């Protein structure tokens, strides 16, 4: 059980961090006219940037060192 939580902690933190960054982007930059597809709503901005955070968590995961990686 502990191994599963440890495995899911990194993607969850990256997704949460991305969603918070999306919320900050919405409030600081945003779209004043409401015609922008991504930044017109805080929910869509948080969802898109949270998805980017999730993808980054898998890209920066632990890799193999020295070519001796076994599954």
C-alpha positions in Angstrom: 0.0 0.0 0.0 2.8 2.4 0.9 4.5 1.7 -2.5 1.4 2.6 -4.4 1.0 5.9 -2.5 4.7 6.7 -3.1 4.2 5.9 -6.8 1.2 8.2 -7.1 2.6 11.1 -5.0 4.8 12.6 -7.8 2.1 12.8 -10.5 -0.4 14.1 -8.0 1.9 16.9 -6.8 2.8 17.9 -10.3 -0.8 18.0 -11.3 -1.8 20.0 -8.3 1.2 22.4 -8.9 0.2 22.8 -12.5 -3.4 23.5 -11.6 -2.3 26.2 -9.1 0.0 27.7 -11.7 -2.9 27.7 -14.2 -5.1 29.5 -11.6 -2.3 32.1 -11.1 -1.9 32.5 -14.8 -5.7 33.1 -15.2 -5.7 35.8 -12.5 -2.4 37.5 -13.5 -2.5 37.3 -17.3 -5.9 35.8 -18.3 -8.1 37.0 -21.1 -10.0 40.2 -20.5 -12.5 39.8 -23.4 -13.5 36.2 -22.7 -12.9 35.1 -26.3 -9.7 33.1 -25.5 -10.3 29.3 -25.6 -8.0 28.3 -22.7 -7.8 31.4 -20.5 -11.5 32.5 -20.6 -12.4 30.3 -17.6 -10.3 29.5 -14.5 -11.4 25.8 -14.7 -10.2 25.3 -18.3 -6.9 27.0 -17.5 -6.4 24.9 -14.4 -7.3 21.7 -16.3 -4.9 22.4 -19.2 -2.0 23.4 -17.1 -2.7 20.6 -14.7 -2.5 18.2 -17.6 0.8 19.7 -18.6 2.0 19.1 -15.0 0.9 15.5 -15.2 2.8 15.0 -18.4 5.9 16.7 -17.0 5.8 14.3 -14.0 6.2 11.4 -16.3 8.9 13.1 -18.3 11.0 13.9 -15.3 10.5 10.4 -13.7 13.3 8.2 -12.6 15.3 6.9 -15.5 17.8 4.1 -16.1 21.4 4.7 -15.4 24.2 3.0 -17.3 22.0 0.9 -19.5 21.3 -1.8 -16.9 17.6 -1.1 -16.6 15.4 -4.1 -16.0 11.7 -4.3 -15.4 
